[in-house]
Amino acid sequence: MTGGWRRPGDGDPAAAPSAPCSPEPPPRAELFAQSCFSFLEAASTPEDLVITAAALGLHALAVTDRNSLAGVVRAHRAARAHGVRLVVGALIDPRPAEGPMVLMHPGDRAAYGRLARLITRGRRAAPKGECSLGAADLHAHAEGQWVTVIAPEGLEDPGADPVFRGALAAWKQTAGARLSLALTPRHDGCDRRRLWRLARLAERLDIPPLAAGAARLHAPASKPLLDVLTCLRHHVRLDEAGWRLAAHAEAHLRGPADWARLMADHPEALARPMDVVAGCSFSLAELRHDYPAESGDEPPDRRLERLTRAGARERYPEGVPESVEQRLRHELTLIARLGYAPYFLTVEALVAFARGRGILCQGRGSAANSAVCYCLGITAVDPARSDLLFERFISAARNEPPDIDVDFEHERREEVIQYLYETYGRDHAGLTATVITWRARSALRDVGRVLGLSDDTVSALCGCVWGSSSRLPSDARVREAGLDPDSPRLRQALDLAAQLMGLPRHLSQHVGGFVLTRSRLDEVVPIENAAMPGRTVIQWDKDDLDTLGLLKIDVLALGMLSCLRRALALVARHHGRPLTLATIPPEDPLVYDMLCQGDSLGVFQVESRAQMAMLPRLRPRTFYDLVIEVAIVRPGPIQGDMVHPYLRRRRGEEPVRYPSPLLRRVLEKTLGVPLFQEQAMRIAIEGAGFSAEDADRLRRAMATFRHAGEVGRFRDAFVAGMVRNGLDPAFAERCFRQIEGFGSYGFPESHAASFALLVYASAWLKCHAPAAFACALLNSQPLGFYAPAQIVRDARAHGVEVRPVDINQSEWDCTLEAVILPGGRRALALRLGLRQIKGLGEAAGRAVVAARGAGYDSPEAVGRRAGIARAALERLVGADAFAGLGRERREALWAVKGLDPAPLPLFAAAETRRVETRGTETRRVETGGTETRRVETGGAGSRGSEGRQGEAGEGDNGDEEAVAFAPLSEGEALLADLAALRLSLRAHPLALLRPTLTRAGFHPCRRLAERADGTRASVAGLVLCRQRPGTASGVVFITLEDEDAGANVIVWASVFEAHRRIVMGARLLAASGRIQREGTVIHLVADHLADLTGLLATLAPPGEARVRAVATSMEPARADRLRHNRPGPGTGEGR
């Protein structure tokens, strides 16, 4: 509708007659609705908007977020499910003074590409979370767009504003018949006059008016939540928000009857949205992934087969087995039929690049089910040997692309990411987004701030939440924290926090999912800047990509690969064994002996408290045992009641039975108990007669809530199929219940096998090169479950000498130093590096090493030559780095405090001459990196106090009278170590407290091994970790450590509830209860707990407030789920 229409009446709107209400309101489309992906501007999800639109009887809906398409795929998915026509669009907001906001709805695929590019242009030109567009940008990308101009809110009479009229005229020239002017009610009592003026302006300019709701809510009840979001956007409290808040809850979706009433005077505006809908034929279902071409002139299918055959000859030098040949033919045929060859070629090129740079990498996940991936060198597990199921990776029946995960060294992954950007270009490559949502603590914190709750109240509320839980505290927990949950203000905070939880807070970057395209990626999805420099991120997450069938590569970071590279380099240098992951001696009995004892601290995937307890029970003796070990301590086997039957059969306590010869081949490896997802699928295929595709649908139905309604249909078909094949109905039902245990999280065998390779490699290094392994672990931090203090303690327990930080001996990284033992035997000592000093930056640490030259003889010399700040020098003093010079902490700190801010030029020049002329000796240092460095050190490098007698040192003032300092007590020195290094090579804190603990009746942890099952015991120890797995029915597992050993404490849910504050807050914990023994595994089942943290403060004199504070706030290990409660399949580190 572009002209020829005329309004009834031409003067004051009061004179314009109202159109009669139609008994059958015309079909209605809402083309202006913002979702919560207009971050902090709207309070409803895209799904809520679509579901409400369907309930209201709307014909079509457009979710139009500000400068964003982040929520459109979710709306697309919901619209398909609820029968609503989705019109793709966005609210485009140019820079101030560049013109009014407009709605853009692309008419076809080409116009959609221009809209995505427009948003990309604005987002790339601004910092993360912002957008910068000019009017020229909007007009340049307007071809094919249905454009709706929105009058600025401050204009009471837009027709009287020449700037706005000029903008409309410009848009009329650009968009022509596809232009509309929005008529949006504000529900402020002035709508009739305002809408009449807008309609008159539209008539004069021959622009059709369009009724638009500007909805920010799916229902009025969400208005209080919208107020919270508004306050967060403006950084104000609710009682300060004033005019910033919406005056009412009318900005919600409305049905056709409501709109017929509101627009009774403007029927042409009410009809216009349906014109736009008719003109917008584009659907997100049209998007197709065109993967980059990697094969040049050679067809990709032919190139993939050629590379695969070449790789097969390398993998099987004695000839490719017929079973492998059959798998390769099957896989290559299916890959060609589905058009995935370019994807495999891209991953192969990526892996080849990394290995060419010496970057360790390994594919994992369901890709390890593929023989093609194995032959291409992407994965390291032979799927034919393990009888892995290819349909777990790719299935012809499901419309979903394959997903190849490749782990790279975490410290070098950025090289791989930048390679992708440089190879494919920013317009063709982008990281997948991750939607960060409010969880319990963040919701309580933000709502509390908005409502003006005190910091103490907010902290108390957040303290009631376990880790990063998605559950708010119960009223009982709130009362326990000293708060009244029935207080109106507090109840309002809890209710609003519950509404806020789960809503998108902002977009972040996925851990490594990359999308690559041959055509422009920014014509498929907008790309924006990430917070990290050099990174760009698309606006969709992995679920969005799956919905649309778009491919991604997961370029993941795995710290253990960095550790293994370092450790192998140290082994090659110091042990003369140039090993690789592929050449580590297999099936070493000593390695398995070590693991059977639960001696696995630092070993990939099996170092958690649960895995350490499982190892002596499972007693692995082969590589496949490690595959089972990795998979068995998971929610799937636990919830499916598969763990205990497997262990009993393994120990010979019950016979191994198979329900039928059909299933023996499927279950024989796991003694008749299904432990892996692939086994669940094969049971369905072999036992129930499912096709491979139906079996995969069953797995997916149980693995995600979106398909939960299908499980019942599969159960009936599963049971009927097994009965048809002669199996007992009761067994069929029991088997299906077991398989359902995988619904929360069942582990793929292929994934477990990939990880088991790294389990064995890290265990071999720990067993045969403990110094190198510990050194590599320390240099790869943060990594795994344990802090450096536990790694150092474990290394010393394995006979490794650990030497302290030393100003003249320590590099930035930890290093190995040769040791000659009695009898001439050589060993390796571990020297702690400067990286262990808390608060010392890497630049300052490396500057100290680089300027060392012939060695330092005083703190003053370090300050002058290294040029580091006094604060960095104080960090070195705090770590006792000058002890090798005979400078005790207090004396060294006195010297540092007396330093001038900068040396005079004369002294600086003299210092340079002194370093250049001093005699040198060469010291060789290895850190486990790829390079060997030669560091010059002088004879004064380790001189003690006698080296300073009779002459002044480099920075000493010979005329100044010496100051005598009292030495630190043992407790003070210990706490000073902990404050500076988070570890100490002196006595353990509990060794100093042992007399007090013994008098109180607490045994050392090592004594638990002497106690009989069921007897009582009491122990005390530092809390290493607290874990509450989701499958443990509220049970908390606590690991304590004293001077000799550790203790595993089980706290049942009732005991936890009675001692909640102690469990969550204590650093030194006492536990009393009964011994529970299972073989060599010992637990203390606690019935009473006490917080003894205050005892730590007694290690320092009353006047040492800072050191006493350190004592009572000692950090637990990284495994502590109080602070790191994110277990899951995606991270890849040991758990």
Order of alpha helices (4+ residues) and beta strands (2+ residues): beta-alpha-beta-alpha-beta-beta-beta-alpha-alpha-beta-alpha-beta-alpha-beta-alpha-alpha-alpha-alpha-alpha-alpha-alpha-beta-alpha-alpha-beta-alpha-beta-alpha-alpha-alpha-alpha-beta-beta-beta-alpha-beta-alpha-alpha-alpha-alpha-alpha-alpha-alpha-alpha-alpha-alpha-alpha-alpha-alpha-alpha-alpha-beta-beta-beta-alpha-alpha-alpha-alpha-alpha-beta-beta-alpha-alpha-beta-beta-beta-alpha-alpha-beta-beta-alpha
